[in-house]
Amino acid sequence: MIELFYDDKTNNWHQKSTYQLLYWGKEQKRLAPLPSSSIPSIITLNSNKRDAIRPLVGILAGSNSSHHFSGNASIFKSIQKEIRNTGGLSYVFTPNDVYRTFIKGYLYDPIQKKWTGYRFPYPNIVYNRIPDRKEEQTKKVALLFNLFSQKGIPYFNRSFFQKDAIISHLTSDAKLTNFIPETEILTLKSVQEYLQRYPSVFCKPSSGSKGRGIFKVKKTPTGYQYIDHESTHSFTSIDKLYDHTHIQESYMIQRDIQLDTYENHPYDFRILVQKPLKSWNVTGIGIRAAQDGGLTTHVPRGGRIIPFHKLATDKDKAALTQLAIMAAEVLEEETKMSECSMDIGKDSDGHFWIFEANSKPMRFDEPDIHRDYIQSLLASFRTFSVY
């Protein structure tokens, strides 16, 4: 058992344990013994390590002008809670919190239900969870990752995936070609060509998430129909429909796959893959079904969670696992990732299709998948940290 204390006057950490010499962080800074019992305890760690608190994990979150940071706080809390049980520690920080000799990081207090900032040494590993693509692409963040590289600090998830690049990587592998729906960059010409071949298509932002910006186009007896999350519009020509979209960013057009249904609702699979050691594992598989008339299966867009055992067979699980691991191995060659989630659908003939992959998985609502996700993350931190 190790107790950590923080002196607000000196901004120094102290420790109280049976070990006189304790070190932490990439630079192996010493944690001095507690000089006075008047300083209140901040953290208690369960540890059998005799010389260090490790790993010290820095979770890189997004900047926020009105809060300490932006990002998936529920995942951050879970990491901080569980890592203490293994003798490690984690803090959350933003690109604005990095200084020459220390990082201002945040710890969550579950009793007071608030985040508090403290000074920490540089971590053994950085877990990139910046939620905003624009911030991640700034010069400040690029310089920050250069700094980590110079210091020899490894990091997870350097950047978001671009959907069009991911599809290109996957289709370049002969083993996966038949599992990727036909996809191209969206232009007026590609819309015209796709609707000559298919009765309907999906159009997606190359950098979107949670179903944002997706719309569907399908042929009708009198022309074409545009369908998004809020409305439906009819047009007599593709040109007029395309003008209606007012697209200001890069989009993809993708063949619409007729998904298998559950109670007349299309559904697909959310697969979480991680690499805690030297090989890829499927941590969990969830199922999401669209709502009545829903455009996608995303829960924030009205989709609902279906228990895996209600729909999937052992054969499905084996096929999904094999496909997801093959895809992860291909993507790793290009992206150097250590985790991702994938959206995979099954059509009415039982064939599986990979729709997209995400380098920063959202929290899975299934408690068992979330628990295993956190444990696998901790294993990755221990494996890839530099001491």
BALOBA-1460 file (C-alpha; in Angstrom, 3 decimals):
// residues 387
<rec num="1" residu="m" x="0.000" y="0.000" z="0.000"/>
<rec num="2" residu="i" x="1.291" y="3.422" z="-0.982"/>
<rec num="3" residu="e" x="-0.201" y="6.765" z="0.059"/>
<rec num="4" residu="l" x="0.541" y="9.897" z="-1.951"/>
<rec num="5" residu="f" x="0.336" y="13.415" z="-0.554"/>
<rec num="6" residu="y" x="0.385" y="16.756" z="-2.358"/>
<rec num="7" residu="d" x="1.765" y="19.928" z="-0.805"/>
<rec num="8" residu="d" x="-0.179" y="22.868" z="-2.279"/>
<rec num="9" residu="k" x="2.429" y="25.343" z="-1.054"/>
<rec num="10" residu="t" x="5.390" y="23.758" z="-2.822"/>
<rec num="11" residu="n" x="3.488" y="21.840" z="-5.546"/>
<rec num="12" residu="n" x="5.450" y="18.738" z="-4.574"/>
<rec num="13" residu="w" x="4.306" y="15.155" z="-4.133"/>
<rec num="14" residu="h" x="5.311" y="13.008" z="-1.176"/>
<rec num="15" residu="q" x="4.798" y="9.376" z="-0.307"/>
<rec num="16" residu="k" x="4.204" y="7.285" z="2.757"/>
<rec num="17" residu="s" x="4.977" y="3.602" z="2.441"/>
<rec num="18" residu="t" x="7.299" y="0.921" z="3.734"/>
<rec num="19" residu="y" x="9.768" y="1.870" z="0.977"/>
<rec num="20" residu="q" x="12.085" y="4.830" z="1.491"/>
<rec num="21" residu="l" x="12.906" y="5.275" z="-2.201"/>
<rec num="22" residu="l" x="10.073" y="5.506" z="-4.727"/>
<rec num="23" residu="y" x="10.295" y="6.826" z="-8.301"/>
<rec num="24" residu="w" x="7.747" y="7.665" z="-10.980"/>
<rec num="25" residu="g" x="7.402" y="8.963" z="-14.532"/>
<rec num="26" residu="k" x="9.576" y="8.714" z="-17.624"/>
<rec num="27" residu="e" x="12.372" y="10.699" z="-15.977"/>
<rec num="28" residu="q" x="12.226" y="8.531" z="-12.832"/>
<rec num="29" residu="k" x="11.716" y="11.432" z="-10.460"/>
<rec num="30" residu="r" x="11.990" y="10.600" z="-6.797"/>
<rec num="31" residu="l" x="8.941" y="10.716" z="-4.541"/>
<rec num="32" residu="a" x="10.247" y="12.054" z="-1.248"/>
<rec num="33" residu="p" x="8.980" y="10.623" z="2.054"/>
<rec num="34" residu="l" x="6.239" y="12.582" z="3.802"/>
<rec num="35" residu="p" x="7.831" y="15.425" z="5.826"/>
<rec num="36" residu="s" x="4.767" y="16.264" z="7.887"/>
<rec num="37" residu="s" x="1.596" y="14.421" z="8.772"/>
<rec num="38" residu="s" x="-0.364" y="17.675" z="8.413"/>
<rec num="39" residu="i" x="-0.649" y="17.226" z="4.624"/>
<rec num="40" residu="p" x="-3.843" y="15.291" z="3.747"/>
<rec num="41" residu="s" x="-3.605" y="12.089" z="1.715"/>
<rec num="42" residu="i" x="-4.667" y="12.409" z="-1.937"/>
<rec num="43" residu="i" x="-4.273" y="8.909" z="-3.388"/>
<rec num="44" residu="t" x="-3.936" y="5.364" z="-2.129"/>
<rec num="45" residu="l" x="-2.392" y="2.770" z="-4.449"/>
<rec num="46" residu="n" x="-2.401" y="-0.998" z="-4.144"/>
<rec num="47" residu="s" x="1.152" y="-1.879" z="-5.078"/>
<rec num="48" residu="n" x="3.743" y="-4.564" z="-4.463"/>
<rec num="49" residu="k" x="6.368" y="-2.703" z="-6.482"/>
<rec num="50" residu="r" x="9.319" y="-1.857" z="-4.255"/>
<rec num="51" residu="d" x="10.913" y="0.998" z="-6.151"/>
<rec num="52" residu="a" x="8.410" y="2.760" z="-8.423"/>
<rec num="53" residu="i" x="4.852" y="3.760" z="-9.190"/>
<rec num="54" residu="r" x="4.323" y="2.442" z="-12.681"/>
<rec num="55" residu="p" x="3.121" y="2.940" z="-15.212"/>
<rec num="56" residu="l" x="2.371" y="6.631" z="-14.942"/>
<rec num="57" residu="v" x="-0.122" y="7.177" z="-17.773"/>
<rec num="58" residu="g" x="-0.933" y="10.574" z="-19.246"/>
<rec num="59" residu="i" x="-4.349" y="10.765" z="-20.927"/>
<rec num="60" residu="l" x="-4.239" y="13.535" z="-23.530"/>
<rec num="61" residu="a" x="-7.666" y="15.190" z="-23.734"/>
<rec num="62" residu="g" x="-8.990" y="18.174" z="-25.659"/>
<rec num="63" residu="s" x="-8.792" y="21.809" z="-24.620"/>
<rec num="64" residu="n" x="-11.908" y="23.468" z="-23.235"/>
<rec num="65" residu="s" x="-12.300" y="27.139" z="-22.349"/>
<rec num="66" residu="s" x="-15.021" y="26.578" z="-19.731"/>
<rec num="67" residu="h" x="-13.886" y="23.244" z="-18.233"/>
<rec num="68" residu="h" x="-10.581" y="21.602" z="-17.401"/>
<rec num="69" residu="f" x="-10.668" y="19.477" z="-20.567"/>
<rec num="70" residu="s" x="-12.963" y="17.886" z="-23.142"/>
<rec num="71" residu="g" x="-13.257" y="14.190" z="-23.903"/>
<rec num="72" residu="n" x="-14.800" y="10.949" z="-22.731"/>
<rec num="73" residu="a" x="-14.658" y="11.539" z="-18.979"/>
<rec num="74" residu="s" x="-16.346" y="8.229" z="-18.125"/>
<rec num="75" residu="i" x="-13.483" y="6.305" z="-19.767"/>
<rec num="76" residu="f" x="-10.915" y="8.512" z="-18.026"/>
<rec num="77" residu="k" x="-12.519" y="7.826" z="-14.637"/>
<rec num="78" residu="s" x="-12.532" y="4.082" z="-15.265"/>
<rec num="79" residu="i" x="-8.842" y="4.102" z="-16.206"/>
<rec num="80" residu="q" x="-7.893" y="6.124" z="-13.129"/>
<rec num="81" residu="k" x="-9.872" y="3.856" z="-10.815"/>
<rec num="82" residu="e" x="-8.599" y="0.541" z="-12.174"/>
<rec num="83" residu="i" x="-4.952" y="1.461" z="-12.688"/>
<rec num="84" residu="r" x="-4.561" y="2.307" z="-9.006"/>
<rec num="85" residu="n" x="-5.440" y="-1.293" z="-8.160"/>
<rec num="86" residu="t" x="-2.338" y="-2.425" z="-10.059"/>
<rec num="87" residu="g" x="0.113" y="0.060" z="-8.565"/>
<rec num="88" residu="g" x="-0.026" y="2.565" z="-11.420"/>
<rec num="89" residu="l" x="-1.464" y="6.045" z="-11.763"/>
<rec num="90" residu="s" x="-3.107" y="8.084" z="-14.507"/>
<rec num="91" residu="y" x="-3.782" y="11.774" z="-14.978"/>
<rec num="92" residu="v" x="-5.676" y="13.733" z="-17.659"/>
<rec num="93" residu="f" x="-4.053" y="16.705" z="-19.378"/>
<rec num="94" residu="t" x="-4.497" y="18.923" z="-22.445"/>
<rec num="95" residu="p" x="-2.016" y="20.401" z="-24.957"/>
<rec num="96" residu="n" x="-2.111" y="23.619" z="-22.904"/>
<rec num="97" residu="d" x="-0.987" y="21.872" z="-19.710"/>
<rec num="98" residu="v" x="2.517" y="20.826" z="-20.782"/>
<rec num="99" residu="y" x="5.486" y="22.727" z="-19.339"/>
<rec num="100" residu="r" x="9.239" y="22.288" z="-19.555"/>
<rec num="101" residu="t" x="9.647" y="20.400" z="-16.267"/>
<rec num="102" residu="f" x="6.132" y="19.206" z="-15.432"/>
<rec num="103" residu="i" x="2.611" y="18.599" z="-16.712"/>
<rec num="104" residu="k" x="-0.516" y="19.914" z="-15.036"/>
<rec num="105" residu="g" x="-2.763" y="16.883" z="-14.820"/>
<rec num="106" residu="y" x="-6.190" y="16.197" z="-13.412"/>
<rec num="107" residu="l" x="-7.358" y="13.520" z="-10.996"/>
<rec num="108" residu="y" x="-10.984" y="12.651" z="-10.364"/>
<rec num="109" residu="d" x="-12.218" y="12.557" z="-6.773"/>
<rec num="110" residu="p" x="-15.222" y="10.165" z="-6.687"/>
<rec num="111" residu="i" x="-16.258" y="11.362" z="-3.217"/>
<rec num="112" residu="q" x="-16.340" y="15.072" z="-4.038"/>
<rec num="113" residu="k" x="-17.269" y="14.262" z="-7.659"/>
<rec num="114" residu="k" x="-14.852" y="16.752" z="-9.153"/>
<rec num="115" residu="w" x="-11.588" y="16.991" z="-11.081"/>
<rec num="116" residu="t" x="-8.608" y="18.698" z="-9.440"/>
<rec num="117" residu="g" x="-5.346" y="19.777" z="-11.047"/>
<rec num="118" residu="y" x="-1.863" y="18.888" z="-9.756"/>
<rec num="119" residu="r" x="1.702" y="19.004" z="-11.060"/>
<rec num="120" residu="f" x="3.011" y="15.675" z="-12.361"/>
<rec num="121" residu="p" x="6.222" y="14.454" z="-13.965"/>
<rec num="122" residu="y" x="6.195" y="13.417" z="-17.615"/>
<rec num="123" residu="p" x="4.448" y="10.028" z="-17.974"/>
<rec num="124" residu="n" x="5.727" y="6.626" z="-19.089"/>
<rec num="125" residu="i" x="3.152" y="6.548" z="-21.883"/>
<rec num="126" residu="v" x="0.567" y="8.911" z="-23.427"/>
<rec num="127" residu="y" x="-2.938" y="7.809" z="-24.385"/>
<rec num="128" residu="n" x="-4.263" y="10.220" z="-27.025"/>
<rec num="129" residu="r" x="-7.991" y="10.848" z="-26.536"/>
<rec num="130" residu="i" x="-8.287" y="14.342" z="-28.064"/>
<rec num="131" residu="p" x="-11.926" y="14.310" z="-29.259"/>
<rec num="132" residu="d" x="-11.694" y="17.053" z="-31.865"/>
<rec num="133" residu="r" x="-10.042" y="16.460" z="-35.246"/>
<rec num="134" residu="k" x="-9.299" y="20.141" z="-35.799"/>
<rec num="135" residu="e" x="-7.425" y="20.481" z="-32.523"/>
<rec num="136" residu="e" x="-5.537" y="17.262" z="-33.167"/>
<rec num="137" residu="q" x="-4.296" y="18.680" z="-36.475"/>
<rec num="138" residu="t" x="-2.966" y="21.927" z="-34.963"/>
<rec num="139" residu="k" x="0.718" y="22.845" z="-34.898"/>
<rec num="140" residu="k" x="0.650" y="22.832" z="-31.090"/>
<rec num="141" residu="v" x="-0.368" y="19.169" z="-30.971"/>
<rec num="142" residu="a" x="2.176" y="18.226" z="-33.650"/>
<rec num="143" residu="l" x="4.927" y="19.889" z="-31.596"/>
<rec num="144" residu="l" x="3.682" y="18.096" z="-28.505"/>
<rec num="145" residu="f" x="4.024" y="14.675" z="-30.113"/>
<rec num="146" residu="n" x="7.481" y="15.670" z="-31.355"/>
<rec num="147" residu="l" x="8.376" y="16.475" z="-27.751"/>
<rec num="148" residu="f" x="7.153" y="13.068" z="-26.582"/>
<rec num="149" residu="s" x="9.220" y="11.407" z="-29.294"/>
<rec num="150" residu="q" x="12.314" y="13.369" z="-28.277"/>
<rec num="151" residu="k" x="11.840" y="12.263" z="-24.683"/>
<rec num="152" residu="g" x="11.283" y="8.655" z="-25.730"/>
<rec num="153" residu="i" x="7.706" y="8.595" z="-24.454"/>
<rec num="154" residu="p" x="5.496" y="6.212" z="-26.475"/>
<rec num="155" residu="y" x="1.917" y="7.119" z="-27.299"/>
<rec num="156" residu="f" x="-1.299" y="5.428" z="-28.371"/>
<rec num="157" residu="n" x="-3.574" y="6.652" z="-31.171"/>
<rec num="158" residu="r" x="-1.587" y="9.389" z="-32.869"/>
<rec num="159" residu="s" x="-4.612" y="10.564" z="-34.832"/>
<rec num="160" residu="f" x="-8.162" y="9.949" z="-35.945"/>
<rec num="161" residu="f" x="-8.750" y="7.757" z="-38.956"/>
<rec num="162" residu="q" x="-9.880" y="9.346" z="-42.206"/>
<rec num="163" residu="k" x="-12.634" y="7.049" z="-43.445"/>
<rec num="164" residu="d" x="-11.614" y="7.247" z="-47.093"/>
<rec num="165" residu="a" x="-7.993" y="6.386" z="-46.245"/>
<rec num="166" residu="i" x="-9.098" y="3.438" z="-44.108"/>
<rec num="167" residu="i" x="-11.277" y="2.040" z="-46.889"/>
<rec num="168" residu="s" x="-8.350" y="2.417" z="-49.284"/>
<rec num="169" residu="h" x="-6.009" y="0.517" z="-46.939"/>
<rec num="170" residu="l" x="-8.500" y="-2.296" z="-46.445"/>
<rec num="171" residu="t" x="-9.372" y="-2.741" z="-50.111"/>
<rec num="172" residu="s" x="-5.682" y="-2.881" z="-51.012"/>
<rec num="173" residu="d" x="-5.434" y="-6.229" z="-49.226"/>
<rec num="174" residu="a" x="-6.605" y="-9.154" z="-51.347"/>
<rec num="175" residu="k" x="-7.971" y="-11.025" z="-48.309"/>
<rec num="176" residu="l" x="-10.342" y="-8.171" z="-47.455"/>
<rec num="177" residu="t" x="-11.483" y="-6.850" z="-50.836"/>
<rec num="178" residu="n" x="-14.699" y="-8.880" z="-50.862"/>
<rec num="179" residu="f" x="-15.679" y="-7.576" z="-47.419"/>
<rec num="180" residu="i" x="-15.617" y="-3.860" z="-48.286"/>
<rec num="181" residu="p" x="-18.649" y="-2.229" z="-49.957"/>
<rec num="182" residu="e" x="-17.763" y="-0.338" z="-53.113"/>
<rec num="183" residu="t" x="-16.715" y="3.143" z="-51.993"/>
<rec num="184" residu="e" x="-15.387" y="6.310" z="-53.670"/>
<rec num="185" residu="i" x="-14.921" y="10.007" z="-53.023"/>
<rec num="186" residu="l" x="-18.287" y="11.726" z="-53.474"/>
<rec num="187" residu="t" x="-18.646" y="13.843" z="-56.620"/>
<rec num="188" residu="l" x="-21.545" y="14.526" z="-58.945"/>
<rec num="189" residu="k" x="-20.046" y="11.998" z="-61.353"/>
<rec num="190" residu="s" x="-19.697" y="9.275" z="-58.701"/>
<rec num="191" residu="v" x="-23.320" y="9.791" z="-57.597"/>
<rec num="192" residu="q" x="-24.469" y="9.387" z="-61.197"/>
<rec num="193" residu="e" x="-22.380" y="6.241" z="-61.720"/>
<rec num="194" residu="y" x="-23.345" y="4.591" z="-58.440"/>
<rec num="195" residu="l" x="-27.056" y="5.161" z="-58.956"/>
<rec num="196" residu="q" x="-26.774" y="3.508" z="-62.341"/>
<rec num="197" residu="r" x="-25.473" y="0.383" z="-60.591"/>
<rec num="198" residu="y" x="-27.332" y="0.397" z="-57.269"/>
<rec num="199" residu="p" x="-30.858" y="1.361" z="-56.185"/>
<rec num="200" residu="s" x="-29.543" y="3.334" z="-53.199"/>
<rec num="201" residu="v" x="-26.286" y="4.664" z="-51.741"/>
<rec num="202" residu="f" x="-24.991" y="6.142" z="-48.496"/>
<rec num="203" residu="c" x="-22.937" y="9.334" z="-48.365"/>
<rec num="204" residu="k" x="-20.683" y="9.923" z="-45.343"/>
<rec num="205" residu="p" x="-18.225" y="12.621" z="-44.235"/>
<rec num="206" residu="s" x="-14.651" y="11.329" z="-44.434"/>
<rec num="207" residu="s" x="-14.035" y="12.669" z="-40.941"/>
<rec num="208" residu="g" x="-17.467" y="12.174" z="-39.362"/>
<rec num="209" residu="s" x="-18.489" y="10.201" z="-36.284"/>
<rec num="210" residu="k" x="-21.659" y="9.061" z="-34.463"/>
<rec num="211" residu="g" x="-23.623" y="9.210" z="-37.705"/>
<rec num="212" residu="r" x="-23.079" y="12.958" z="-38.126"/>
<rec num="213" residu="g" x="-23.636" y="14.243" z="-41.652"/>
<rec num="214" residu="i" x="-24.726" y="10.926" z="-43.167"/>
<rec num="215" residu="f" x="-27.425" y="10.933" z="-45.811"/>
<rec num="216" residu="k" x="-28.926" y="8.372" z="-48.159"/>
<rec num="217" residu="v" x="-29.891" y="8.711" z="-51.815"/>
<rec num="218" residu="k" x="-32.209" y="6.288" z="-53.557"/>
<rec num="219" residu="k" x="-33.925" y="5.994" z="-56.887"/>
<rec num="220" residu="t" x="-37.711" y="6.367" z="-57.082"/>
<rec num="221" residu="p" x="-40.182" y="5.940" z="-59.964"/>
<rec num="222" residu="t" x="-40.230" y="9.714" z="-60.457"/>
<rec num="223" residu="g" x="-36.598" y="10.578" z="-59.756"/>
<rec num="224" residu="y" x="-34.452" y="10.519" z="-56.651"/>
<rec num="225" residu="q" x="-34.905" y="10.840" z="-52.909"/>
<rec num="226" residu="y" x="-32.534" y="12.470" z="-50.421"/>
<rec num="227" residu="i" x="-32.865" y="11.222" z="-46.813"/>
<rec num="228" residu="d" x="-30.986" y="12.497" z="-43.772"/>
<rec num="229" residu="h" x="-31.620" y="12.201" z="-40.017"/>
<rec num="230" residu="e" x="-34.178" y="15.006" z="-39.990"/>
<rec num="231" residu="s" x="-35.869" y="15.164" z="-43.368"/>
<rec num="232" residu="t" x="-36.642" y="13.658" z="-46.766"/>
<rec num="233" residu="h" x="-36.641" y="15.516" z="-50.091"/>
<rec num="234" residu="s" x="-37.529" y="14.419" z="-53.622"/>
<rec num="235" residu="f" x="-35.836" y="15.575" z="-56.823"/>
<rec num="236" residu="t" x="-36.388" y="14.963" z="-60.513"/>
<rec num="237" residu="s" x="-32.666" y="14.959" z="-61.347"/>
<rec num="238" residu="i" x="-29.375" y="14.009" z="-59.720"/>
<rec num="239" residu="d" x="-27.981" y="17.472" z="-60.464"/>
<rec num="240" residu="k" x="-30.696" y="19.153" z="-58.396"/>
<rec num="241" residu="l" x="-30.268" y="16.632" z="-55.592"/>
<rec num="242" residu="y" x="-26.499" y="17.159" z="-55.537"/>
<rec num="243" residu="d" x="-26.921" y="20.942" z="-55.420"/>
<rec num="244" residu="h" x="-29.218" y="20.468" z="-52.414"/>
<rec num="245" residu="t" x="-26.494" y="18.782" z="-50.348"/>
<rec num="246" residu="h" x="-24.329" y="21.944" z="-50.059"/>
<rec num="247" residu="i" x="-21.329" y="19.763" z="-49.219"/>
<rec num="248" residu="q" x="-18.440" y="21.786" z="-47.783"/>
<rec num="249" residu="e" x="-16.109" y="18.935" z="-46.769"/>
<rec num="250" residu="s" x="-14.758" y="15.648" z="-48.087"/>
<rec num="251" residu="y" x="-17.439" y="12.958" z="-48.419"/>
<rec num="252" residu="m" x="-17.512" y="9.318" z="-49.469"/>
<rec num="253" residu="i" x="-20.209" y="7.547" z="-51.424"/>
<rec num="254" residu="q" x="-20.788" y="3.902" z="-50.546"/>
<rec num="255" residu="r" x="-23.011" y="1.194" z="-51.904"/>
<rec num="256" residu="d" x="-26.040" y="0.615" z="-49.653"/>
<rec num="257" residu="i" x="-25.944" y="-2.908" z="-48.219"/>
<rec num="258" residu="q" x="-29.306" y="-4.481" z="-47.424"/>
<rec num="259" residu="l" x="-28.657" y="-5.485" z="-43.833"/>
<rec num="260" residu="d" x="-30.152" y="-8.426" z="-42.029"/>
<rec num="261" residu="t" x="-33.001" y="-7.351" z="-39.735"/>
<rec num="262" residu="y" x="-34.215" y="-7.999" z="-36.202"/>
<rec num="263" residu="e" x="-37.940" y="-7.378" z="-35.694"/>
<rec num="264" residu="n" x="-37.882" y="-5.561" z="-39.060"/>
<rec num="265" residu="h" x="-35.056" y="-3.251" z="-37.951"/>
<rec num="266" residu="p" x="-31.658" y="-3.362" z="-39.712"/>
<rec num="267" residu="y" x="-28.784" y="-4.121" z="-37.354"/>
<rec num="268" residu="d" x="-25.005" y="-4.269" z="-37.434"/>
<rec num="269" residu="f" x="-22.112" y="-5.223" z="-35.174"/>
<rec num="270" residu="r" x="-19.739" y="-3.001" z="-33.177"/>
<rec num="271" residu="i" x="-16.471" y="-4.879" z="-32.700"/>
<rec num="272" residu="l" x="-13.763" y="-3.720" z="-30.311"/>
<rec num="273" residu="v" x="-10.250" y="-4.949" z="-31.124"/>
<rec num="274" residu="q" x="-7.165" y="-4.312" z="-28.996"/>
<rec num="275" residu="k" x="-3.525" y="-5.325" z="-28.938"/>
<rec num="276" residu="p" x="-2.553" y="-5.635" z="-25.261"/>
<rec num="277" residu="l" x="0.559" y="-7.709" z="-25.984"/>
<rec num="278" residu="k" x="1.958" y="-8.906" z="-29.311"/>
<rec num="279" residu="s" x="-1.242" y="-10.019" z="-31.026"/>
<rec num="280" residu="w" x="-4.690" y="-8.620" z="-31.740"/>
<rec num="281" residu="n" x="-7.711" y="-9.749" z="-29.721"/>
<rec num="282" residu="v" x="-11.425" y="-9.085" z="-30.044"/>
<rec num="283" residu="t" x="-12.403" y="-7.610" z="-26.689"/>
<rec num="284" residu="g" x="-16.136" y="-7.581" z="-27.340"/>
<rec num="285" residu="i" x="-18.905" y="-7.527" z="-29.919"/>
<rec num="286" residu="g" x="-22.058" y="-5.458" z="-29.532"/>
<rec num="287" residu="i" x="-25.156" y="-5.265" z="-31.706"/>
<rec num="288" residu="r" x="-26.996" y="-2.062" z="-32.614"/>
<rec num="289" residu="a" x="-30.366" y="-1.925" z="-34.378"/>
<rec num="290" residu="a" x="-31.840" y="1.116" z="-36.118"/>
<rec num="291" residu="q" x="-35.028" y="2.719" z="-34.859"/>
<rec num="292" residu="d" x="-38.179" y="2.811" z="-36.988"/>
<rec num="293" residu="g" x="-37.211" y="4.629" z="-40.162"/>
<rec num="294" residu="g" x="-33.742" y="5.274" z="-38.753"/>
<rec num="295" residu="l" x="-30.935" y="6.039" z="-41.151"/>
<rec num="296" residu="t" x="-28.185" y="4.420" z="-39.058"/>
<rec num="297" residu="t" x="-27.843" y="2.131" z="-36.042"/>
<rec num="298" residu="h" x="-25.922" y="4.656" z="-33.900"/>
<rec num="299" residu="v" x="-27.373" y="4.881" z="-30.386"/>
<rec num="300" residu="p" x="-27.090" y="8.724" z="-30.316"/>
<rec num="301" residu="r" x="-29.297" y="8.632" z="-33.451"/>
<rec num="302" residu="g" x="-31.975" y="6.473" z="-31.844"/>
<rec num="303" residu="g" x="-30.409" y="3.067" z="-32.372"/>
<rec num="304" residu="r" x="-30.881" y="0.452" z="-29.677"/>
<rec num="305" residu="i" x="-28.645" y="-2.149" z="-28.099"/>
<rec num="306" residu="i" x="-29.477" y="-5.802" z="-28.765"/>
<rec num="307" residu="p" x="-27.909" y="-8.529" z="-26.578"/>
<rec num="308" residu="f" x="-25.374" y="-10.462" z="-28.636"/>
<rec num="309" residu="h" x="-26.829" y="-13.869" z="-27.794"/>
<rec num="310" residu="k" x="-30.239" y="-12.919" z="-29.207"/>
<rec num="311" residu="l" x="-28.994" y="-12.663" z="-32.768"/>
<rec num="312" residu="a" x="-25.489" y="-13.989" z="-33.252"/>
<rec num="313" residu="t" x="-24.425" y="-17.611" z="-33.465"/>
<rec num="314" residu="d" x="-21.071" y="-19.162" z="-32.581"/>
<rec num="315" residu="k" x="-20.407" y="-19.249" z="-36.318"/>
<rec num="316" residu="d" x="-21.080" y="-15.498" z="-36.557"/>
<rec num="317" residu="k" x="-18.763" y="-14.813" z="-33.623"/>
<rec num="318" residu="a" x="-15.944" y="-16.845" z="-35.150"/>
<rec num="319" residu="a" x="-16.344" y="-15.171" z="-38.558"/>
<rec num="320" residu="l" x="-16.521" y="-11.664" z="-37.072"/>
<rec num="321" residu="t" x="-13.479" y="-12.301" z="-34.893"/>
<rec num="322" residu="q" x="-11.404" y="-13.559" z="-37.809"/>
<rec num="323" residu="l" x="-12.466" y="-10.679" z="-40.063"/>
<rec num="324" residu="a" x="-11.883" y="-7.973" z="-37.442"/>
<rec num="325" residu="i" x="-8.408" y="-9.262" z="-36.585"/>
<rec num="326" residu="m" x="-7.432" y="-9.474" z="-40.267"/>
<rec num="327" residu="a" x="-8.581" y="-5.879" z="-40.756"/>
<rec num="328" residu="a" x="-6.749" y="-4.691" z="-37.632"/>
<rec num="329" residu="e" x="-3.508" y="-6.272" z="-38.822"/>
<rec num="330" residu="v" x="-3.802" y="-4.504" z="-42.180"/>
<rec num="331" residu="l" x="-4.614" y="-1.134" z="-40.588"/>
<rec num="332" residu="e" x="-1.775" y="-1.465" z="-38.095"/>
<rec num="333" residu="e" x="0.722" y="-1.521" z="-40.970"/>
<rec num="334" residu="e" x="-0.435" y="1.951" z="-42.026"/>
<rec num="335" residu="t" x="-1.534" y="3.582" z="-38.776"/>
<rec num="336" residu="k" x="0.568" y="2.008" z="-35.977"/>
<rec num="337" residu="m" x="-2.588" y="1.771" z="-33.881"/>
<rec num="338" residu="s" x="-3.088" y="-0.452" z="-30.829"/>
<rec num="339" residu="e" x="-6.888" y="-0.411" z="-30.640"/>
<rec num="340" residu="c" x="-9.909" y="0.375" z="-32.769"/>
<rec num="341" residu="s" x="-13.605" y="-0.292" z="-33.105"/>
<rec num="342" residu="m" x="-15.233" y="-1.454" z="-36.323"/>
<rec num="343" residu="d" x="-18.742" y="-1.320" z="-37.732"/>
<rec num="344" residu="i" x="-19.480" y="-4.568" z="-39.548"/>
<rec num="345" residu="g" x="-22.806" y="-5.487" z="-41.115"/>
<rec num="346" residu="k" x="-24.308" y="-8.779" z="-42.213"/>
<rec num="347" residu="d" x="-26.494" y="-8.756" z="-45.309"/>
<rec num="348" residu="s" x="-29.610" y="-10.840" z="-45.921"/>
<rec num="349" residu="d" x="-27.439" y="-13.557" z="-47.494"/>
<rec num="350" residu="g" x="-25.223" y="-13.827" z="-44.416"/>
<rec num="351" residu="h" x="-22.182" y="-12.088" z="-45.936"/>
<rec num="352" residu="f" x="-20.213" y="-9.691" z="-43.703"/>
<rec num="353" residu="w" x="-19.216" y="-6.156" z="-44.717"/>
<rec num="354" residu="i" x="-16.803" y="-3.747" z="-43.020"/>
<rec num="355" residu="f" x="-18.290" y="-0.252" z="-43.140"/>
<rec num="356" residu="e" x="-15.741" y="1.731" z="-41.138"/>
<rec num="357" residu="a" x="-13.141" y="1.691" z="-38.365"/>
<rec num="358" residu="n" x="-12.474" y="4.181" z="-35.576"/>
<rec num="359" residu="s" x="-9.124" y="4.713" z="-33.856"/>
<rec num="360" residu="k" x="-10.650" y="6.144" z="-30.676"/>
<rec num="361" residu="p" x="-13.395" y="3.775" z="-29.552"/>
<rec num="362" residu="m" x="-16.359" y="5.242" z="-27.740"/>
<rec num="363" residu="r" x="-17.437" y="3.657" z="-24.492"/>
<rec num="364" residu="f" x="-19.391" y="0.443" z="-25.042"/>
<rec num="365" residu="d" x="-22.669" y="0.388" z="-23.116"/>
<rec num="366" residu="e" x="-22.322" y="-3.321" z="-22.369"/>
<rec num="367" residu="p" x="-20.712" y="-3.497" z="-18.866"/>
<rec num="368" residu="d" x="-18.724" y="-6.657" z="-19.601"/>
<rec num="369" residu="i" x="-17.205" y="-5.194" z="-22.775"/>
<rec num="370" residu="h" x="-16.324" y="-1.931" z="-21.011"/>
<rec num="371" residu="r" x="-14.698" y="-3.837" z="-18.134"/>
<rec num="372" residu="d" x="-12.614" y="-5.982" z="-20.485"/>
<rec num="373" residu="y" x="-11.718" y="-2.897" z="-22.546"/>
<rec num="374" residu="i" x="-10.225" y="-1.136" z="-19.526"/>
<rec num="375" residu="q" x="-8.309" y="-4.231" z="-18.409"/>
<rec num="376" residu="s" x="-6.890" y="-4.704" z="-21.900"/>
<rec num="377" residu="l" x="-5.865" y="-1.036" z="-21.981"/>
<rec num="378" residu="l" x="-4.016" y="-1.424" z="-18.695"/>
<rec num="379" residu="a" x="-2.193" y="-4.448" z="-20.092"/>
<rec num="380" residu="s" x="-1.173" y="-2.357" z="-23.118"/>
<rec num="381" residu="f" x="0.087" y="0.444" z="-20.892"/>
<rec num="382" residu="r" x="2.224" y="-2.003" z="-18.922"/>
<rec num="383" residu="t" x="3.557" y="-3.612" z="-22.111"/>
<rec num="384" residu="f" x="4.459" y="-0.491" z="-24.080"/>
<rec num="385" residu="s" x="5.459" y="1.948" z="-21.326"/>
<rec num="386" residu="v" x="9.082" y="3.059" z="-21.173"/>
<rec num="387" residu="y" x="10.713" y="3.242" z="-17.743"/>
